[in-house]
Amino acid sequence: MKLNPSYSVPALEKGLDILELLAQSPEPLTQSGIAKACHRSSSEIFRMLNLLETRRYVVRDESAGTYRLSLRLFQLAHAHAPIAQLIQAAAGPMQALSRQLGESCHLSMLDGDALTVIHAEESPAKVRLSIQVGGHFSPLETASGRLLLALWPEQRREAWLAQLKEFGQHTRKRQLALRQEFETLRSAGCALSRDETVSGVVDAAVSVGGENFRAALAVSALVSPTQDKNPAAFVKPMLHCADEIAKLAGFSISPRSE
């Protein structure tokens, strides 16, 4: 069938213009900025943005009045899409990792201002920690989130932090501590933490993927006064698992510091 360029669908064109603009922008954009870039009136863009937000294609930062893409487009893509491909590749290695360590593990990605769990494997133990797939967590309050942020280019990270309401509510001392931690994590290549979102839990996180497409593999373990656990002991098998996932998914394996 030959395409006829005279056929026009204005509403669809407006929506696609917005999605393509946001996909190409390194920073979130305001409604007026989007209208100007798309050569549309502010009222036209407002109606379209409202629909795209309702349908979860874009995420709006209420405090900054800016918009960015969500992961909705990835979720709608076919089986060869990066996230679907990553989840399929991760299932086997993560099951093996859970059996080897006797702990639950999960895979997460940054989505807007949240860390979203895209896959999880539970520990074979009778008493275990369960992480819900699709759950959203604060990137600043999780080992996985801070590691992923640490691996971003500094300019991109600072732009993201500038529009994050949670970061703005921290004291200057806490903000400085987080920035220093990002530098430490970037050098270390892994993140270890204790008792953050849930008391009595230790976490270890390593990265999966490369510069343009990255997730965090994390192991979360329950601890008690009589049974402490060192998350550093999880790192070596986790790095092996992360590289196996990347290999199966066809991603480039990022060099790691020894």
C-alpha positions, 0 to 999 in steps of 0.5 A: 500500500502506497502512503498518501502524504495528504492524509492528516491526523492532527491530534495524533501528530500533536501527541507524537510531536510531544513524545518525540520532543520529550524523548530527545530532551535531556531535561524535563520540559515545561508546558510553555517550552513544549508548546514553543518547540512544537509550534503549537498554542499553549491550550492545544498542548495542555489538552494533549499533555493532560491526556498523555499524563492520564494514559501514563505516557508522561510524568508531571512534576507538580512542584516544577511544572515540568514533564518527562517520559515514563516507561509506558512506551517500553511497556507497550513494545513487543517482545524484542524491546529492551526491558522485555528482553532484559527480564527474559534474560534475567530470570534464569541467572536471578533464580540461580543467584537466589538459590546460591545465596539463599536470599531474594533478589530483584531488578529495578530501573529509574522511571521518572522520579521513582525506582521501579521494580521490573523483576524479582526472584524470591529466596527458597527459604521458608522465611524470606523477604518479598519485593513486589514487581511494579513497586515504586521506591525513592531512588535516594533512599535505596541502594539500587536508586543511588547506584543508578544515579551515581552512574549517570553523567554528572550533568544529567544527575544534577538536572534530575536532582534539581527538579526532584522535590524530595532532594530539595526538602533535604538539608544542605548537609544531606544534599552534600552527603548524597553528592559525595556518596554518588562519587564513592558509588561510581568508583566502587561500582556497587552499593551496600546499605542497612535498614533504609526503607525497611528495618532489619534488612541489608541490601547490596546492588550492582549495575546491569547493562551500559551507559544508554540502558541500565538497571540495578540488580539487588539482593535484600536479606533479613537480619536479626540480633542473632543473625547478622549478614554482611551485604559485601559477601553478596557482591562477587556472585551478584557481579557474575549474575549481572554479567550473565544477564547482560550476555544473555540479553545481548547488552555490552558488559560494562568494564568493572573496577577490581 
